[in-house]
């Protein structure tokens, strides 16, 4: 029998852990952010595979390339074209190189006439973030690096918090992580 290789992003339960930081990141902060904008009817959740956003926006359509999470549309968000009033890109940028982030927004700009909401965690202490994220390979960014990729979006939300050992145990199956500071920011245009 082949042993299953641990994948931190597998499955429909991703982001549904009960620790306080997971609740803050994946649900509470999003509810706060959504209260600051008018949410239209046609909403696309780019990279929102398992549908967590649907708990807050029931009519949101999830678009993701990862079929293990059962998105509404299985497609690469870098090339997807759709007719939406709002595109939500929530905790996705760290999966993409700078080049791919620019490719994503260039593609969206070609067809999208509505609003864009980007929700992303920011790490001004990249050393701590990378030390704690040893089971994954991502592109973490500082505030300055993130804003350089999103020059036309206006910041509408900002909350600082401490990422806990419990979060890393749930998210990455790491028992010996070290707490560190992080920020969730939301950008809107």
C-alpha positions in Angstrom: 0.0 0.0 0.0 1.4 3.4 -1.0 1.6 6.0 1.7 -0.3 9.2 1.0 2.0 12.2 0.7 1.0 15.1 2.8 -0.4 18.0 0.8 -1.3 21.1 2.7 -3.9 22.2 0.2 -5.8 19.0 -0.3 -9.5 18.6 -0.1 -12.7 20.3 0.7 -11.9 20.8 4.4 -9.1 23.3 3.6 -9.5 26.4 5.8 -12.3 25.0 7.9 -10.2 24.3 11.0 -11.6 25.5 14.3 -8.5 27.3 15.7 -9.0 31.1 16.2 -6.5 32.1 13.6 -8.1 29.9 10.9 -11.5 31.4 11.8 -10.0 34.9 11.6 -8.3 34.3 8.3 -10.9 32.3 6.4 -14.2 33.6 7.8 -14.2 36.5 10.3 -11.9 38.9 8.4 -13.8 38.1 5.1 -17.1 39.0 6.8 -15.6 42.3 8.0 -14.2 43.1 4.6 -17.5 42.2 2.8 -19.4 44.6 5.1 -17.3 47.5 3.7 -18.4 46.9 0.1 -21.6 46.4 -1.8 -21.7 42.8 -2.9 -23.3 42.3 -6.3 -25.1 39.2 -7.6 -22.5 37.9 -10.0 -19.4 37.0 -7.9 -16.5 34.9 -8.9 -14.2 33.4 -6.3 -10.9 33.0 -8.1 -8.9 30.2 -6.5 -11.7 29.6 -4.0 -11.9 25.9 -4.8 -13.7 24.4 -1.8 -16.3 27.2 -1.6 -15.6 28.7 1.8 -16.7 32.1 0.4 -20.1 30.6 -0.3 -20.8 30.7 3.4 -20.8 34.5 3.1 -21.8 34.9 -0.5 -24.1 32.0 -1.4 -24.2 32.7 -5.1 -20.4 33.0 -5.5 -19.0 30.8 -8.2 -15.7 29.1 -7.3 -13.1 28.8 -10.0 -10.0 26.7 -9.4 -7.8 24.2 -11.1 -7.8 21.8 -8.1 -10.6 19.3 -8.7 -10.1 17.7 -5.2 -11.9 20.7 -3.7 -14.9 20.5 -6.1 -15.0 24.0 -7.5 -17.9 25.1 -9.6 -15.6 25.6 -12.5 -12.4 23.6 -12.9 -10.1 26.0 -14.8 -6.9 27.9 -14.4 -7.6 31.4 -13.0 -4.7 32.7 -15.1 -6.7 32.1 -18.3 -10.3 32.0 -17.1 -12.7 34.4 -18.8 -16.2 35.1 -17.3 -18.9 37.7 -16.9 -18.9 38.8 -13.2 -19.7 42.0 -11.3 -17.0 41.2 -8.7 -14.0 39.0 -8.8 -12.7 37.9 -5.3 -9.1 36.8 -5.1 -8.7 35.6 -1.5 -5.4 34.2 -0.2 -4.2 33.2 -3.7 -1.3 35.5 -4.5 1.2 33.5 -2.5 0.6 30.6 -4.8 1.8 32.6 -7.8 5.2 34.1 -8.8 5.3 37.8 -9.4 5.1 37.1 -13.2 1.9 35.0 -12.7 0.3 37.6 -10.5 0.8 40.2 -13.3 -0.4 37.6 -15.9 -3.6 37.1 -13.8 -4.4 40.8 -13.6 -3.5 41.4 -17.3 -6.0 38.6 -18.2 -8.7 40.0 -15.9 -8.2 43.5 -17.3 -8.9 42.3 -20.9 -12.5 41.3 -20.2 -13.6 42.3 -16.7 -15.7 45.5 -16.3 -16.7 45.0 -12.6 -14.9 45.3 -9.3 -12.0 43.3 -7.9 -11.4 42.4 -4.3 -8.0 41.0 -3.2 -7.7 39.6 0.3 -4.1 38.6 1.1 -2.0 38.0 4.2 1.2 40.1 4.3 4.5 39.1 5.9 6.9 41.9 6.8 9.0 39.2 8.7 9.6 36.9 5.8 12.3 34.9 7.7 9.8 33.8 10.3 7.1 33.0 7.7 9.5 30.9 5.6 10.8 29.1 8.7 7.3 28.2 9.8 6.2 27.2 6.3 8.8 24.5 5.8 6.3 22.0 4.4 5.2 24.2 1.6 6.7 26.2 -1.2 4.9 29.5 -1.7 5.8 33.1 -2.7 5.3 35.1 0.5 5.5 38.9 0.2 6.0 42.0 2.3 3.5 44.8 2.2 5.7 46.8 -0.2 6.1 43.8 -2.5 2.3 43.1 -2.6 1.4 46.7 -3.2 3.9 46.9 -6.1 1.9 44.1 -7.8 -1.5 45.8 -7.1 -0.9 49.5 -8.0 -4.5 50.3 -9.0 -6.2 48.8 -6.0 -7.1 50.8 -2.9 -6.5 49.3 0.6 -9.8 49.0 2.5 -9.0 46.6 5.4 -6.0 45.9 7.6 -5.7 43.7 10.7 -2.6 42.5 12.5 -2.6 39.1 14.3 -0.2 36.5 15.6 0.0 33.2 13.7 -0.1 30.4 16.3 1.4 27.0 16.6 -2.1 25.6 16.5 -2.7 27.2 13.0 0.5 25.6 11.7 -0.4 22.2 13.1 -3.8 22.4 11.3 -2.5 23.9 8.1 0.8 22.3 7.6 1.0 19.4 10.1 4.0 21.1 11.8 4.2 20.7 15.6 7.2 22.9 16.4 6.4 26.2 14.7 7.1 29.6 16.3 4.4 32.2 16.6 4.9 35.3 14.4 3.2 38.5 13.3 1.2 38.7 10.1 -1.3 41.1 8.6 -4.4 40.6 6.5 -5.1 43.4 4.0 -7.9 43.8 1.5 -7.6 45.8 -1.7 -10.5 46.9 -3.8 -11.2 48.6 -7.1 
